[in-house]
């Protein structure tokens, strides 16, 4: 007769066993965003296959958000950087706001700092005196745009301006007319002149009213072939999901009556943390141009980040038409001009974005580099000529001016892959897998005991101390000076080794079916019992002076240890590897 024993089993995790509790926060104060009725939307099926037009507003929107606005020198440094990177439309200031911005615009015009193919843009509100001052700042410019804005959202109409829809629309219409009048009066034939209008707070403005205002502005400007108007639809405050933002752009693009003569521009801010996605989806939905700042500098949580947007295109094989190849120089200049640091985790540019501390990540990256080298060699190409495919690295750090030195860094979370990568990358030592495991335990003990990061220099120091005795560090019972082998007719090798054993000059002799076997026989004469478990070797460089690295796994008594030897002669390298393991066994 048998009896069943009941064994308890853990309860499976389900949605019913995970219960979120009400936060108690005053959610009644806020309303959800309004969806757009666009059941036949087409943007989800689109892809970005070419770069949009770019406008940098670092010198205007970015600058006005700084605790300490840029000095003229810092503004010029930023302007020159943007030109070098390849931006062709740059918003350079708010000239009617004060002498600093007005004088800066005048300086880059009068000093000839603006390349012939670069269009500068200046911002103004819709007041006549401000418009006149703004246009006056552009006198003598070769290519210039006046950007006029007024707020159109219901809250602003009700709280700030206390005006009707017609009142708000009239501000935009009158402002446009004044820009045209002053441009004709002040600017000469040498200036290619453009106009941009923004219904500010577009994201909170009723779509039909935003369209009505934009159409009224177009009625005044009269866009046609050879006479573009830029309609900028700003997410002055980010209020909805990127998908809803895209819906709004597709709706506007469909309903504008002179769409072919309109440059539809997107100007996201990052209040919900999704400005980059909002910009990309708006381009998919029909926008032509993106306005933003380097590294997302700007009001509150920032403008959309032009660096991330451009590098996102690059990572998909699309030329951003902006040069990010020296991203550290771009970052340093931006930090100097803005007096604000770029976060170490910032996409593409942060100090740590190409760095792996996790052991599994390090192992995958090392294998990725090895696989690419093998693939390139098999194809008779260089690594730069084949498709990039390294785990955890969306782009090759070298393409933005970064070295590989910081790709893998070691701390208590690291594993064998990262440590092996450092030794291979910095010292050309390609450790066998089991030796990687052995040495990673040694480094792990160090990081557990001391905490923090272990630098590549510290890893190499520990490795030398553990495996590579030298005249400056002569630990262990045995030091090999020289060795000679002879082979008899039966293929048996006789080995003579000049060595220092326990501090005394000694000659060791032995025989076997190869130098290593003969050396094991010689070691028996001084009471060392060694058995070979694994042996690997590789050259560390090319040419007549190339060094060889030998790795030997040995059973020495009841210990299993690895040793390494490095020498221009492969036989001496293998003997040194045996000595490395034997000496380690006696430490």
Order of alpha helices (4+ residues) and beta strands (2+ residues): beta-alpha-beta-alpha-beta-alpha-beta-alpha-beta-alpha-beta-alpha-beta-alpha-beta-alpha-alpha-alpha-alpha-alpha-alpha-beta-beta-beta-alpha-beta-beta-beta-alpha
